Amino acid sequence: MERPPRPSFEPVGAGGLLVATTVALAGIGALVGWALGGAGVGAAVGAAVGIPAGIFVVYRRYRGYFT
């Protein structure tokens, strides 16, 4: 019995997905922080949350490659 073809891994796509997720969450954090009086702190918290979230999103997208 043949194995199904392995999905291809695209490093540029993975990097773009990681950056997009991090920037989006940093932007959301900046908006929330701005509403609460500290846009810089909100952006920093959003980026801190965005990095692991981005890693999770990349893993979910390319999980067939890692197994």
N, C-alpha and C positions, 0 to 999 in steps of 0.2 A: 504494500500500500504506500502510495506516495504522500509525502508531507506537503501541506499547502505552501505556496511560495511565501518566503519571508518578506515582510514589508520593508521598504527601503528607509534608511535613516538619512535625513537631510539636515546637516549641521546648521546651515544658514536659516532654515525654517525653524529649527529648535531655538536658535539664538534670538530670532525675531519674536518668537512666541514668548520667550522668557523676558525680553526687554519690554514688549508690549504689555504684558501682564504687570510687570513691576511699575512701569510708568502710569498705567491706568489706576492702579491702587494708590500710588503716590499722589496722583491728581485728585482722587476721591478723598484721600486723607487731607490734602491741602484745602479742599472745599469745606470739609467738616471742621478742620482746624480754623479756617477763616471765619466760619459761622460762630465758633466758640471763642474767637479772639486770638488765635495763634496759628497762622497758616504754615509757618515754618516747622513748627512742632508736629502739626498734622501731616505735613508732607514727609517728614522723617519717619513718623510712625507708619504711615502708609507704605513707604519704601521698605521698612523693616518687615512688614507683613507681606509685601509684594514679592520679595525674593523667594521665600519658601513656597508661596502660592504659585509663583512662576515655575519653580522646579516641579511641583506637583502637576501643573498643567502640561508641561513638557513630558513628564513621565506618562501621564494618561494618554497623550497623543501618540507617543511612540512606544507604548508598553509591549506591543507585539515584537518589537525589535530586541528588547531586553530579555526575553524569555527564550 
